C-alpha cells in the first residue's frame, strides 16, 4: 500500500485544493488546514507549522502547502522540517501563475481570491486577530482596484462584495480564472515529494 501524503496548508487554499483533490487524488492525499493569516505573524506561522509537522510526523509523507514567500525563510524552514513547499511565491501566484499575477498587479491593483475576501478580510474583520476598518483603509488605500480571481467554486455574493468594499473603500471586480496553475503547482509539489 502506498504511503499516505499529508499536506499541511493555509486555509486560504482549502476550497480550491479540496476540489482538485476530489478530481482524482482524494484517497491518496489528505490535507490539514491551518488558520488563515499566519503570515501576519511570522514567528507564529513558523511555530504553528512546526507543531503541525511534528504532530503529523510518522503518519505519512508531509509537505507544506504554503508559498515560498509566505514566510521570509519558508524554504529554509520547510526544509529543516523535511517539508517540501510550493515553488510559487504565494497562494495567488499559485492560482494565477507568476507571470500573470505580476501583470495583474500592475496599475495599483491588488489581486485576491474568494478565500482571501471571506477568510482574511471579512472573516477576521473586527476580531481580536483581525484589522479594524481604519487598518483596512491604511493598508489598501494605495490601491485603485481589488481584482478577485474566481475559479467559480463558491463565488462571492453581492453582499460579500459590498461588505468588503465598505471595509477597504477600494472598487472590487471579479474575474473568472481556471485552476490549471494551482493544479500544476500541486502536481509539482507531489512529484517532488515522490522523489524524496
Secondary structure, DSSP 8 states (H G I E B T S, - for coil): ----EEEEEEGGGHHHHHHHHHTTTTTTEEEEEE-TTGGGSHHHHHHHHHHHHHHHTTSSEEEEES-TTSSTTHHHHHHHTT-EE-SSSSHHHHHH-HHHHHHHTTTTEEEEEHHIIIIIIITTTTSSSS--HHHHHHHHTT-SEEEEEE-SSS---HHHHHHHHHHH-S-EEEEE--SHHHHHHHHHHHHHHHT-
